[in-house]
Amino acid sequence: MKLTVLGSSAAYPRPGGACSGYLVEQGSTRLLVDCGTGVLSNLQQVTALKEITHIVISHFHGDHILDIIPYRYALFHQRQEAPRPRLYLPPGGGEALLNSVSVFDTPRTFFYDFFEMEEYDPGSALKADDLSIEFAAAKHYISAYAMAISGGGKRLVYSSDSGPCGELAALAKGADLFLCEATRCENDEEWGHMTAVEAATLAREAGVKRLVLTHFWPDCDYSRLLEQAGAAFGRAFEMAQEFSSYTIE
């Protein structure tokens, strides 16, 4: 299994960067996980859109979903060569996605004509050809879902946006790679995100084999928290950067 980071910024992209988006490859399956601002541009530097077979969205904050709109326009203009990818949305996502473009006076088939759309059941595993996806409720400001993506005997867990919670800890247990948000750059009272220290502590307690931190504010100084996170995790971890790739063996 291979993971490529397409965007690692929180809420708005850093200069030259993008918000949440990750490409997971296994066999002939190309799964795009989240599609925030700037992700579509970076995705096309890694692979052709016609190669993307599946897309899954963790929740409906803009930094995880907004580039689905230009993605639709790209599929419209490339419709002779780019087949419709399967787009898996959280419960209520179909209507929410249509509402996001309602001011454009678009037909209700605006997305359905170019994506094989369906809403996933967070309580059931999802099969995406060579990959399978399990979900767990994250601790966020709106409904959001962490994911365990399995293929080739390996397991990648993605936190989505979440504060520390038992559901995420259980999902991450024993993961070969844990891609975990570390948004907060201060030890404040905010509960819908984690600091790097909280993420590292959760990862250590879950016994994950490899930790990659992501979802950073572009204008925050994380140096002190990252140093503390190293001590909390007990060994080296990595920070997600656009176009970084990780082979999960």
Secondary structure, 3 states (H helix, E strand, C coil): CEEEEEECECCCCCCCCCECEEEEEECCEEEEECCCCCHHHHHHHHCCHHHCCEEECCCCCHHHHCCHHHHHHHHHHCCCCCCCCEEEECCCHHHHHHHHCHHHCCCCCCCCCCCEEEECCCCCCEEECCEEEEEEECECCCCCEEEEEEECCEEEEECCCCECCHHHHHHHCCCCEEEEECCECCCCCCCCCCEHHHHHHHHHHHCCCCEEEECECCCCCCHHHHHHHHHHHCCCCEECCCCCEEECC
